[in-house]
Amino acid sequence: MNLPAPINMTTAAVQHVKALLDSRGKPSAGIRIGVRTKGCSGLSYTLEFADEVNGFDETMDVDGITILIDPKATMFIIGTEMDYVEDTLESGFVFKNPNEKGRCGCGESFHV
């Protein structure tokens, strides 16, 4: 049975993650994606450098980089697209999650 990837990444997101990992200055196991309780809608995405793979992390190889999914986040992000967007006033990772039922007004948090 083929399950959907927990997260899909655009070319822009992959390139930016590679640049971040290259500029870190020390070896990394990859990038860990998770969610935490935050904001007025309940959940917020988290990204962090991973020094090691935790036993329950879901791992994905995307164009030569290791993406680690925190096991507590998997059910909230299945099918999500991660993009990296730059415009005149801001830049950053953007998550398009088909499971979201709503976002707070500032865009910092979401709920499913």
Residue pairs with C-beta under 8 A, 6 or more apart in sequence:
4 78
4 79
5 60
5 79
6 58
6 60
6 69
6 74
6 77
6 78
6 79
6 80
7 33
7 60
7 67
7 69
7 77
7 80
7 81
7 82
8 79
8 80
8 81
8 82
9 17
9 62
9 67
9 81
9 82
9 83
10 81
10 82
10 83
10 84
12 83
12 84
12 85
13 82
13 83
13 84
13 93
14 62
14 63
14 65
15 84
16 84
16 93
17 31
17 65
17 67
17 84
18 63
18 64
18 65
20 31
20 49
21 28
21 30
21 31
21 49
21 65
24 49
28 49
28 50
28 51
29 50
29 51
29 52
29 53
29 66
29 68
30 50
30 53
30 59
30 65
30 66
30 67
30 68
31 47
31 48
31 49
31 50
31 65
31 66
31 67
31 68
32 46
32 47
32 48
32 49
32 50
32 57
32 68
32 69
32 70
33 45
33 46
33 47
33 67
33 68
33 69
33 70
33 73
33 77
33 82
34 45
34 46
34 48
34 69
34 70
34 72
34 73
35 43
35 44
35 45
35 46
35 70
35 72
35 73
35 76
35 77
36 43
36 44
36 46
37 43
37 44
38 44
38 108
38 109
39 104
39 106
39 108
39 109
40 104
40 105
40 106
40 108
40 109
41 102
41 103
41 104
41 109
41 110
41 111
42 109
42 110
42 111
43 76
43 109
43 110
43 111
43 112
44 108
44 109
44 110
45 77
45 93
45 95
46 70
47 93
50 57
50 66
50 68
53 59
53 66
53 68
54 68
54 70
56 71
57 68
57 69
57 70
57 71
58 68
58 69
58 71
58 74
59 66
59 67
59 68
59 69
60 66
60 67
60 68
60 69
61 67
69 77
76 97
76 99
76 112
77 95
77 97
77 99
78 99
79 97
79 98
79 99
80 95
80 96
80 97
80 98
80 99
81 95
81 96
81 97
82 93
82 94
82 95
83 93
83 94
83 95
83 96
84 91
84 92
84 93
84 94
85 91
85 92
85 93
85 94
97 110
97 112
99 112
100 110
100 111
100 112
101 110
101 111
101 112
102 110
102 111
103 109
103 110
103 111
104 110
